[in-house]
Amino acid sequence: MKINFDSIKIITVYISSAVFSIACASFIIGG
């Protein structure tokens, strides 16, 4: 099975931005 590198990059960007949003939200709520 061949994996497309572009889709992996896009998924990585989506996951990192989601984690960043959750971290910012928890910091605003908690702080």
Buried (B, 14 or more C-beta within 10 A) or exposed (E): EEEEEEEEEEEEEEEEEEEEEEEEEEEEEEE
